[in-house]
Amino acid sequence: MTHTPLTRSEAKELTRRRLIRAALAILDKEGEAGLTTLKVAKAAGIAQSTFYVHFKDKQDLLRSLGDEGGERLRRSMREVRRQARESHDAERHREAFRIPIEAICRHPELLRILQRARHDPASPLREFAVETAAAYRDHHAADLAELGYTADDEHDRRRLEMIAEGVNAATNALALGHLEGRYPDVEEVLDVLVALSNGALRLLKSGA
């Protein structure tokens, strides 16, 4: 059986994916303190100099981890929410919360890094962390708008964003609480998130 040789761009992308997988494994095992360009390169089985072909430095790598993972996560959540709207299926609405909970549980250190960076003016990741949080908020607010909760003035738009940000913050907090053993039952965590979301939607609908 013959194998078609990889093109240069395909080989470069394959190496990049190896670096990302290696970085996530180190983060999960050792945390940010254990993440160095040398360790990542060694774990990926490449020379350290090759690391810098793909990433400028460790911070650039972390930005890529958050950006790529976040984009995939938002696409998945948007698709599940779309299906829930079209089918009026409450279980699919519940699955929209399962997706980020499971993603955080797979790589919790990445969330912790971004949370710290968001509130640290000296962090080189601060701007990226703030932009990432805003992307999740805007993504959720847009989904709420598609459900019919439109905002025609500044007050309503602000309330829509507050609800989206509040639900996202609750998702992060409960996921970490699950990882820390305070909320061991994932299904119970999902129950609470669904209840919070439904309550917020009723608030918007009532116009209170």
C-alpha positions as CSV (number, residue, x, y, z in Angstrom):
1,M,0.0,0.0,0.0
2,T,1.5,3.3,-1.0
3,H,1.0,6.6,0.8
4,T,0.7,10.0,-0.9
5,P,3.5,12.3,0.4
6,L,2.3,15.2,2.4
7,T,2.5,18.6,0.8
8,R,4.6,21.2,2.5
9,S,1.6,23.0,3.9
10,E,0.0,19.7,5.1
11,A,3.3,18.7,6.9
12,K,3.5,22.1,8.5
13,E,-0.1,21.9,9.8
14,L,0.5,18.4,11.1
15,T,3.5,19.6,13.1
16,R,1.5,22.5,14.4
17,R,-1.3,20.1,15.6
18,R,1.4,18.0,17.3
19,L,2.6,21.1,19.2
20,I,-0.9,22.0,20.3
21,R,-1.7,18.5,21.5
22,A,1.6,18.4,23.4
23,A,1.0,21.8,25.0
24,L,-2.5,20.8,26.1
25,A,-1.1,17.6,27.7
26,I,1.5,19.5,29.6
27,L,-1.0,22.1,30.7
28,D,-3.4,19.4,32.0
29,K,-0.6,17.6,33.9
30,E,1.7,20.4,35.1
31,G,-0.3,23.7,34.7
32,E,1.0,26.9,33.2
33,A,4.2,26.8,35.4
34,G,5.3,23.6,33.6
35,L,4.7,24.9,30.1
36,T,7.9,25.9,28.3
37,T,8.7,26.0,24.6
38,L,11.4,23.4,25.2
39,K,9.0,21.0,26.9
40,V,6.4,21.4,24.2
41,A,8.9,20.8,21.4
42,K,10.3,17.8,23.2
43,A,6.9,16.3,23.8
44,A,5.9,16.9,20.2
45,G,9.2,15.2,19.0
46,I,10.6,18.2,17.2
47,A,13.5,20.6,17.6
48,Q,12.9,23.6,19.7
49,S,13.9,25.8,16.8
50,T,10.9,24.4,14.9
51,F,8.6,25.5,17.6
52,Y,9.3,29.1,16.6
53,V,8.4,28.4,13.0
54,H,4.8,28.0,14.2
55,F,4.5,30.2,17.3
56,K,6.3,33.4,18.3
57,D,6.6,32.4,22.0
58,K,4.7,30.7,24.8
59,Q,2.0,33.4,24.9
60,D,1.4,33.1,21.2
61,L,0.9,29.4,21.7
62,L,-1.6,30.0,24.6
63,R,-3.5,32.5,22.4
64,S,-3.8,29.9,19.7
65,L,-5.0,27.2,22.1
66,G,-7.7,29.5,23.4
67,D,-8.7,30.9,20.0
68,E,-8.9,27.5,18.1
69,G,-10.7,25.7,21.0
70,G,-13.1,28.6,21.6
71,E,-14.0,28.9,17.9
72,R,-14.8,25.1,17.7
73,L,-16.8,25.3,20.9
74,R,-18.9,28.3,19.8
75,R,-19.7,26.6,16.5
76,S,-20.8,23.4,18.2
77,M,-22.9,25.3,20.7
78,R,-24.5,27.4,18.0
79,E,-25.4,24.3,16.0
80,V,-27.0,22.6,19.0
81,R,-29.0,25.8,19.9
82,R,-30.2,26.0,16.3
83,Q,-31.4,22.5,16.4
84,A,-33.1,23.1,19.7
85,R,-34.9,26.2,18.3
86,E,-36.1,24.4,15.2
87,S,-37.2,21.2,16.9
88,H,-38.4,22.7,20.2
89,D,-36.4,20.0,21.9
90,A,-35.7,20.7,25.5
91,E,-33.0,18.0,25.6
92,R,-31.0,19.7,22.9
93,H,-31.2,23.0,24.8
94,R,-29.7,21.1,27.7
95,E,-26.9,19.7,25.4
96,A,-25.9,23.3,24.6
97,F,-24.7,23.5,28.2
98,R,-23.1,20.1,28.2
99,I,-20.7,21.1,25.4
100,P,-18.9,23.8,27.3
101,I,-19.0,21.9,30.6
102,E,-17.2,18.9,29.0
103,A,-14.8,21.2,27.2
104,I,-13.7,22.9,30.4
105,C,-13.4,19.5,32.2
106,R,-11.1,18.3,29.4
107,H,-8.7,21.3,29.7
108,P,-9.5,23.2,32.9
109,E,-6.1,24.9,33.1
110,L,-6.7,26.8,29.9
111,L,-9.9,28.4,31.4
112,R,-8.0,29.3,34.6
113,I,-5.2,30.9,32.7
114,L,-7.7,33.1,30.7
115,Q,-9.6,34.0,33.9
116,R,-6.4,35.1,35.6
117,A,-5.2,37.0,32.6
118,R,-8.5,38.9,32.2
119,H,-8.1,40.5,35.6
120,D,-4.3,41.1,35.4
121,P,-3.3,44.3,33.8
122,A,0.3,43.1,33.5
123,S,-0.6,39.9,31.7
124,P,0.5,39.6,28.0
125,L,-2.7,37.6,27.5
126,R,-5.1,40.2,29.1
127,E,-6.3,41.7,25.8
128,F,-6.9,38.3,24.3
129,A,-8.7,37.0,27.4
130,V,-11.0,40.1,27.4
131,E,-11.7,39.6,23.7
132,T,-12.4,35.9,24.2
133,A,-14.9,36.6,27.1
134,A,-16.6,39.2,24.9
135,A,-16.9,36.7,22.0
136,Y,-18.7,34.2,24.2
137,R,-21.0,36.9,25.5
138,D,-21.8,38.2,22.0
139,H,-22.3,34.7,20.7
140,H,-24.8,33.9,23.4
141,A,-26.6,37.2,23.1
142,A,-26.9,36.7,19.4
143,D,-28.5,33.3,20.1
144,L,-31.0,34.9,22.4
145,A,-31.8,37.5,19.8
146,E,-32.5,34.7,17.3
147,L,-35.0,33.3,19.8
148,G,-37.0,36.5,19.4
149,Y,-35.7,38.5,22.3
150,T,-34.7,41.4,20.2
151,A,-33.3,44.6,21.7
152,D,-34.5,47.8,20.2
153,D,-32.9,50.3,22.6
154,E,-29.8,50.6,24.7
155,H,-31.5,49.4,27.9
156,D,-32.8,46.2,26.3
157,R,-29.4,45.5,24.5
158,R,-27.6,45.9,27.8
159,R,-30.0,43.5,29.6
160,L,-29.5,40.9,26.8
161,E,-25.7,41.2,27.2
162,M,-26.0,41.0,31.0
163,I,-28.0,37.8,30.8
164,A,-25.6,36.2,28.3
165,E,-22.6,37.1,30.4
166,G,-24.2,35.9,33.6
167,V,-25.1,32.5,32.1
168,N,-21.6,32.1,30.7
169,A,-20.0,33.0,34.0
170,A,-22.3,30.5,35.8
171,T,-21.2,27.8,33.3
172,N,-17.5,28.5,34.0
173,A,-18.0,28.6,37.8
174,L,-20.1,25.4,37.9
175,A,-17.7,23.5,35.7
176,L,-14.8,24.4,38.0
177,G,-17.0,23.5,41.0
178,H,-17.5,20.1,39.4
179,L,-13.8,19.6,38.8
180,E,-13.1,20.6,42.5
181,G,-15.6,18.0,43.7
182,R,-18.1,20.5,45.1
183,Y,-20.7,19.6,42.5
184,P,-20.0,16.0,41.5
185,D,-23.1,15.3,39.5
186,V,-22.8,16.8,36.0
187,E,-26.5,16.3,35.4
188,E,-27.3,18.4,38.4
189,V,-25.0,21.1,37.2
190,L,-26.9,21.0,33.8
191,D,-30.2,21.2,35.6
192,V,-29.1,24.4,37.3
193,L,-27.8,26.0,34.1
194,V,-31.0,25.2,32.2
195,A,-33.0,26.7,35.1
196,L,-30.9,29.8,35.1
197,S,-31.2,30.2,31.4
198,N,-34.9,29.6,31.3
199,G,-35.4,32.1,34.2
200,A,-33.4,34.7,32.3
201,L,-35.5,34.2,29.2
202,R,-38.7,34.6,31.1
203,L,-37.3,37.9,32.5
204,L,-36.6,39.1,29.0
205,K,-40.0,38.0,27.7
206,S,-41.8,39.8,30.6
207,G,-39.9,43.0,30.0
208,A,-39.5,43.4,33.7
